[in-house]
Structure formats: C-alpha cells, structure tokens
Amino acid sequence: MDELRQLVEAYVPYNEQEERDRELILEQIDSERDILTRNNKNAHITVSGWVVSPDRKKVLMAYHNIYRSWAWLGGHADGDEDVRRVIKKEIQEESGLTEVKFLSDELFSLEILTVDGHEKRGEYVSSHLHLNVTFLLEGDTEAPLAVKPDENSRVGWIPADEIESRCSEPWFAERIYSKLCEKVKGI
C-alpha cells in the first residue's frame, strides 16, 4: 500500500474537487482496513484509465450495462497493490485492447465516486464509495476492440466533444469527464 499512498500523496490536485478528494483518500488509506478489496463495504480502491487516441481527440469508452451510460474503463483493485497492472488488465478485459501506453508514470486524476446500490451477477451490492485513481494512456484507434458482455454492450472511440451528450450520468459528464477532457487539452 506504500506505493499507492506515495502516488496519491505526490499528486498535485487540478481543482478543488481533487484537493478535497485527495485528502479523504489519504485518510482512508491510513485508517481503513481492506480498502484494496471489496471486503470493505463502505469504500475501496478502484482504478480508471482515460485512454486517448494519438491525436488526443477521441477517448476509448464502453457502454456500461449497469449504469446504462458510456463510461471510462476501469475496475476494482481486488487486492492488487500495483494499480498500473490493474488498469492494463481492466482495459484489456473491458475493451479487448491489448496494447496501451502510459503517457505518464504519475496519476492523471483522482476522485471519490459514489456508487448507488445495484444488482450484480444476481446479488445486491449496497451503495458505497470508490476511492478512484486515474491514469492517462494512449491506444491505437485501429486496433480491434471487443465487448465484455457481463459488463458492457458496446466499446468505441468517442470524440471528446461528444462525451457529455453520450453520458447519461450528469455528474460524471459535468464533473469528471469534462475535467479529464480539459486536462488533455493542456498536454
């Protein structure tokens, strides 16, 4: 957990949301048990990838079955402290994309995400928090893609200027995806 804590501690927040969420994530890392696994029913670590095209104009997203919305790729740490390995695995599982390049060794974003109660694989999952860290990666828009039917029904490269209109989760569109698109423009 030391490497994760160092990544979060070294991260320079982009805005007030990230500043406040960074403080809380560090508090959770220091005080909670099992935050790398779903055994912590209140909050646990997740990893997302903001996968951009080489020209930075498109983002690889999947149409998420539970949330019925286009969403970034990512998932639970499930006990793995190597969050870079986790996101590479999640990207491959959720999109079929086998080759991605980290555009930085540092985190690109962080956020605390609320997850409403829902059914997953026939079982109810109570509302909880995802203590999320995000990496910026690049992928080949010509590489073959594949859905992961138990999680998503479509995968594709979405033009950055269309993300807000394709996302049916207003908070994500306005607070997270727009922030990530804005940050990419600055690179």
C-alpha angles and dihedrals in degrees: 000000000000093000092051092048090050091051092051094042092050093048114110108216117238096206144355093280091057092044093054094040092049090056092050094045090052090049090051092048090052099043112026131080124226096009089146090062138050087245084092097076094188102052138350141170120274130176128214133190124214096203112192134187118250090259090049092232098109135048126207108237139164130217100242115220098210097046096033090222142105107263143172119263124261147097152191123319088226092197097315111127092193098088092179090059090046094055094046089052092046093049091051093046096046100040109016089237106142101182123056131154124217108231090202138010088225128080115271096202143346134204144161109239126199116223117200119219112275146158117265122179090344096308130103116245114199122229112277145149131269113212093208132195120188132206127198113231138170127224139183112258090205095056116106117264131203134190124237098224096203090057110021141018101201137026126191151138107270120198107246092235091057099050096091093052093047096048114086093194105085097195092053093046095047102034108027113020094040089050092051092048090050092050091051090055088059094058 
